[in-house]
Every structure is written in C-alpha cells, then in structure tokens.
Amino acid sequence: MVAYLSKTYMMFFNNKAGVFTKFLILPLLTQVKTCENPENQRVNMIRSYLSMFVLVLTTASLSAQQDPQFTQWYMDHAMSNIAAAGHSDLTQINGYYRNQWVGLDRAPVTSLLNANGQLGFIPGAFGVQFYQDELGLESNTMMKLGYAYTLSPFSGGTTMSLGMSVSYFSKKFGTDWIAIDDWTQDIAIPQDNSTSSAVDVDLGIYIEKPNLFYAGLSMTHLAETQLAQMSITPARHFYAMGGYNYAIDGDYLVLRTNLLAKTDFNATAIDFNVNVIYDQMVWAGVSWRPGDAISPIVGFQYRMIEKDATSYKEQLFRVGYSFDATTSELQTYSSGSHEFFLSYCFKFESTPIQNRYANPRFL
C-alpha cells in the first residue's frame, strides 16, 4: 500500500520541465526585459535574481520527495514563498488541515501552521512555519524560520521583497508494514522505527501591487541536505506564483485569479484558481489541478476596526473550506479530499500622548 500511494502521488506531477520553462519562466523574463527606462536599474537587478534562480535550479539533483500540497495555498503566499512575509499590514496566523484521498487506507493527512508579519523594530518581516505530514508509515515534520526584506517601492506603488528561511526537516518510518511475504528478511526495509533529520535553506522573490496583482519565484531545499541515516535527499523544488484581481463592481464584487506551478524538473504540478469575493466578506470559487482534482471552494471573513485618539485596533478572521473531487485513477478508490483553512490577522497600534506644560503666569 505504501509503495502504491507513493507511485500514485507521483502521477499527479507528470508535466515536463520544458513546458514549465516555456510558459512560465521565459514570459516572465521577457516581461521584465521590456519594462520602461526609468526603472532600468531595478529591472536589471530583478533579471539578475531571476537568472540566479534558473541557474541554480538547472543544476538540481532529483528525487521523489515532494513538499506538501494545499488547495487553498493562495490564502497564504508566505507558505510557499518566504519573500511574501510582511506584505500585509496585519500580522497573520494561518492554519491548514488537509485530509487527502478519503477512503484509502493510510492516506495523507497534513497540518500546517504559519505566522508572518512586519517586525517593526528593524526593517523587514518574519516568517515562522510548522507542518506535520502523515502518509502510510511515513511521517514528516518541518519547522522554518525566515526573514524577508522589502525594497523601496517602484513608481505606482509596486514593491519587491527578497526572503530566506532556514528549515529543520525530520522524517520517520514506522514498522507496521503490509507485505505478501516475510519482509523481515529484506535488509532494505527498516526493522525498527527509523528517524533522520537535516537542516536546509529556502529562497524567494516576491513582487506585489496591493489589491491588484502579485508574482513570485521561490525555491525550497536549496542545499538538498541528505537525510544520512536513510540515504534520502529531499529534492530541490521551484515555485512560480501569480495572480490578478479584476474589480467587477468596485470593492463589492472582485474576481480574483491565482496560479501556482511547482516543479523539481522531474515532475510538475500546476494549480489554477478563480474565485469571487462579495463585499470583502464572502467568497466562492473553483480550483483545478490537471490530472488530479477539481475543487469547489467557499470562504468567509470578518473585519473589526476600533480606533480613538490614542489607539488603533484591526482584527480579521477568515475561514475557508475546499473539497477536491478526484479526477485521476484514484477516483475509483477515494471519495475526494477535504481541506480546512483558519486565519487570524491583527494590528494593534498606540499613539503616545504628548504631555504639555503651561505657566499660569502667561495664560
């Protein structure tokens, strides 16, 4: 069953690296190249960073290890790209729970908690992430700590950020194997609980014009540090994301489009999402991963703002749900996947009261 799940999981990432490069990387480089003259210095810098990413990625060694997958990834860009940390005025605490391929024995169950926000006392923003992933006898745990720095805005209010995070990754295998013969005589199968860990690095670039568009490139497992006790090397992964908002009726009705592509140049996954948000409160939409699933999505958010002469308080509560209707060969065995998203965002500021002194002689 474990081998079957691993093989099936890889079926969802069967696009070629050439397609990814042709339709995502090259258009982005071309678009940057054609920017107007006043921004040439920053444009050249962006092109240098993009070239660095492509160069590093083309030298990547490959393996079957995959990062966790979430349908509602667009609710937290910093989850896949540390450079997106701090782009909101609010500090964000986001949680995900995903129960994948319901109906399959020992199917994947993934939980993730991510927090990011502006530091305040120094330039830049922080990002902290923890996730736990269970698949059959395999258990993966990761903790990340990252920092993002935002450069001075472009003309028109567009900003660009660079980010880096350090991660601690741990993998564990149990011993409750399912086999047709005596697996205890196979030296390739661990006889006891096996655990191994490693430290790695992620990088990211993120560009955004608030409430209009965003684009980002990021890379995980940059160092490809080997899990020595298991002779497993997590594969370097490359992410490209982008999105655009179309105002249908001012702020009351907005169409939001999102695209995420992930590859290790051995396999590629693409996620398309379209959703409409009404009155900045309720949204509904659909996501599509070719060869994997079609996912209806609903969500709700509520914002509270309190302010007076000495303080400002803003809080945002968000909740979302998605159901993945499986379109792959697994649809015969699985009734789909359920994913829940919960978020709390906040901003608390106080205005110092200036004491004034007066001499009654001069009143």
C-alpha positions, -999 to 999 in steps of 0.1 A, spaced: 0 0 0 28 24 8 45 18 -25 12 22 -43 4 55 -26 39 68 -34 36 58 -70 1 73 -73 12 105 -57 39 110 -83 13 105 -111 0 140 -102 33 156 -112 37 143 -148 42 175 -168 76 182 -184 101 208 -172 103 222 -207 66 232 -205 72 249 -172 101 268 -185 85 278 -218 52 291 -204 62 305 -170 99 314 -168 106 328 -203 75 350 -204 84 365 -170 119 372 -181 106 388 -214 81 409 -195 108 422 -171 131 430 -200 105 452 -217 100 474 -186 102 512 -191 135 531 -189 130 549 -155 131 515 -138 161 501 -156 183 498 -126 158 478 -106 148 459 -137 184 447 -142 185 437 -105 153 417 -109 167 400 -140 199 391 -121 179 374 -93 157 356 -118 188 344 -137 203 332 -104 172 311 -96 171 295 -131 209 287 -130 207 271 -95 176 251 -104 191 236 -136 218 220 -115 194 204 -91 196 167 -83 163 150 -82 144 125 -60 108 115 -53 104 137 -22 76 162 -26 65 192 -5 30 192 10 1 203 -12 -27 226 -3 -57 236 -25 -61 270 -7 -25 280 -9 -34 314 -23 -47 325 11 -11 325 24 16 332 -1 43 331 25 36 294 29 53 287 -4 74 319 -7 91 334 24 96 367 5 58 373 7 61 376 45 50 411 58 33 423 26 1 427 46 -2 455 71 -16 428 95 3 401 113 -11 368 101 -15 335 118 -28 309 93 -37 272 98 -44 244 74 -57 209 79 -59 186 49 -74 150 48 -64 137 14 -79 108 -6 -106 99 19 -114 62 17 -78 50 11 -61 32 40 -33 53 55 -39 82 31 -21 115 36 -31 138 64 -13 172 66 -14 200 92 3 234 88 6 265 110 22 296 95 28 331 110 43 361 94 43 399 99 63 431 100 90 433 127 87 470 134 119 474 154 140 467 123 132 468 86 117 437 72 94 409 82 95 375 99 80 341 90 76 310 112 62 278 99 55 243 113 39 214 94 32 177 101 26 153 73 15 116 76 15 92 47 12 55 54 42 45 76 60 78 68 59 109 90 74 142 80 79 172 103 93 206 93 100 238 112 110 270 94 122 304 105 126 331 78 132 368 71 120 390 42 133 424 33 112 448 12 130 472 -12 118 508 -17 86 509 -38 86 512 -76 66 540 -92 29 532 -89 33 515 -55 46 481 -66 70 466 -41 96 438 -43 108 416 -15 137 391 -10 134 364 15 153 335 30 144 308 56 162 281 74 143 248 79 147 218 101 133 187 85 127 153 101 114 120 85 103 89 103 93 54 92 73 30 113 74 -8 112 38 -17 106 45 -29 71 19 -46 49 35 -73 27 27 -105 9 57 -123 23 82 -121 52 96 -86 49 118 -90 80 144 -107 58 147 -78 34 176 -56 45 162 -26 25 132 -24 49 139 -9 83 133 -34 111 129 -7 138 114 28 138 138 49 117 143 86 121 166 111 103 168 149 101 185 176 83 188 214 80 181 232 47 175 267 32 147 283 12 149 314 -10 122 337 -26 115 368 -46 80 384 -44 65 414 -63 31 429 -54 9 459 -61 -17 457 -33 -52 447 -43 -42 444 -79 -15 418 -88 13 397 -74 41 374 -87 67 353 -70 95 329 -75 108 307 -47 129 276 -41 129 251 -12 155 225 -2 182 247 -18 211 228 0 195 194 -7 208 182 26 208 144 28 189 125 55 220 105 62 205 76 81 180 69 53 202 79 23 173 101 12 179 136 -3 149 159 -4 146 173 -40 151 210 -47 117 225 -55 109 256 -76 77 275 -72 62 302 -95 30 320 -85 10 349 -98 -24 365 -96 -46 394 -107 -77 410 -92 -105 423 -115 -129 448 -100 -164 438 -113 -183 463 -91 -158 483 -72 -149 467 -39 -183 450 -36 -175 423 -62 -140 413 -71 -128 385 -93 -95 370 -81 -74 348 -103 -44 327 -90 -18 304 -105 8 282 -88 33 260 -105 57 236 -87 85 215 -102 116 197 -94 124 194 -131 114 157 -129 77 164 -124 55 194 -124 22 204 -108 0 234 -118 -29 248 -98 -54 272 -113 -78 291 -91 -107 316 -98 -129 330 -70 -152 359 -65 -154 378 -32 -185 398 -23 -184 429 -1 -150 418 12 -168 392 32 -179 361 14 -161 343 -14 -166 312 -36 -147 297 -65 -131 267 -80 -95 253 -84 -82 229 -110 -51 207 -109 -49 190 -143 -47 152 -139 -56 154 -102 -87 172 -90 -114 199 -94 -120 217 -62 -150 239 -53 -141 265 -26 -160 287 -2 -149 311 25 -159 339 49 -141 367 65 -150 394 91 -130 425 99 -132 446 130 -117 481 134 -116 501 166 -98 534 168 -96 565 190 -72 593 198 -47 570 214 -50 536 198 -59 517 166 -70 480 166 -78 460 135 -86 423 135 -95 400 106 -110 365 110 -110 342 79 -122 306 74 -123 285 42 -132 251 30 -124 232 -2 -133 198 -15 -111 180 -40 -132 159 -64 -106 134 -76 -102 132 -114 -73 108 -115 -74 70 -114 -78 72 -77 -114 83 -81 -124 47 -80 -110 42 -46 -112 77 -30 -142 99 -23 -121 130 -25 -101 153 -2 -112 178 25 -92 209 34 -99 235 61 -83 269 64 -85 291 95 -68 325 99 -65 353 125 -48 386 114 -43 416 136 -27 450 140 -25 469 173 -10 504 175 -9 530 202 -3 567 198 18 583 226 2 611 245 23 642 244 23 660 278 20 697 276 31 721 303 19 757 308 30 785 330 -1 801 347 17 835 346 13 835 308 -22 822 304 
